């Protein structure tokens, strides 16, 4: 994007899905030229970027939540039969 920045940037996919979700009906139903919607989406995508950080390593604990004890769900009424 810019030569003066330390990091490279990419489009924030989470926000871009939200922008598309809000405009999907406008894209499908609108009979007018779609160029304005596409330009608006392109501007939103370029405004909302995130840095690509090198050497990032987030280790995930696979069984972290399997060890917890879940409460027993008791019925609030007796069986009919």
C-alpha positions in Angstrom: 0.0 0.0 0.0 2.3 2.7 1.2 6.1 2.5 1.0 6.6 4.4 4.3 4.9 1.7 6.5 6.8 -1.0 8.3 4.3 -3.7 7.7 2.2 -5.0 4.8 -1.5 -4.7 5.1 -4.5 -6.9 4.0 -8.2 -6.5 3.9 -10.1 -7.3 7.1 -12.2 -10.2 6.0 -14.5 -10.1 9.0 -15.5 -6.5 8.3 -15.7 -7.1 4.6 -18.2 -10.0 5.1 -20.3 -7.6 7.2 -20.2 -4.9 4.5 -21.3 -7.4 1.9 -24.0 -8.8 4.1 -25.5 -5.3 4.5 -25.5 -4.7 0.8 -26.3 -8.1 -0.7 -30.0 -7.2 -1.4 -29.0 -3.9 -3.0 -26.6 -5.9 -5.3 -29.2 -8.5 -6.2 -32.4 -6.4 -6.6 -31.1 -3.0 -7.8 -31.7 -2.5 -11.5 -29.6 0.6 -11.7 -25.8 0.4 -12.5 -24.0 -1.5 -9.8 -20.8 0.5 -10.2 -21.6 2.9 -7.3 -22.2 -0.1 -4.9 -18.9 -1.7 -6.1 -17.0 1.5 -5.7 -18.4 2.0 -2.2 -17.5 -1.5 -1.2 -14.0 -1.1 -2.6 -13.5 2.1 -0.6 -14.8 0.4 2.6 -12.4 -2.6 2.0 -9.4 -0.3 1.5 -10.2 1.8 4.5 -10.5 -1.2 6.8 -7.2 -3.0 6.6 -5.1 -4.9 9.2 -1.4 -5.3 9.4 0.3 -8.6 8.5 2.5 -9.3 11.5 5.5 -11.6 10.8 6.6 -14.3 13.1 3.3 -14.5 15.0 2.7 -17.9 16.7 -0.3 -18.4 18.9 -0.3 -21.9 20.3 -3.7 -23.3 20.9 -4.6 -25.6 23.8 -6.6 -28.3 22.1 -8.3 -29.9 25.2 -8.6 -26.8 27.3 -12.4 -26.8 27.6 -12.9 -30.6 27.6 -11.5 -30.9 31.2 -14.0 -28.6 32.9 -16.9 -30.2 34.7 -20.3 -29.2 33.4 -23.2 -28.8 35.7 -25.9 -31.5 35.6 -29.2 -30.2 34.2 -32.0 -31.4 36.4 -35.6 -31.6 35.3 -38.0 -29.3 37.0 -40.9 -31.8 37.0 -41.6 -35.4 37.6 -42.1 -37.9 34.8 -45.8 -38.5 33.9 -45.6 -42.3 33.9 
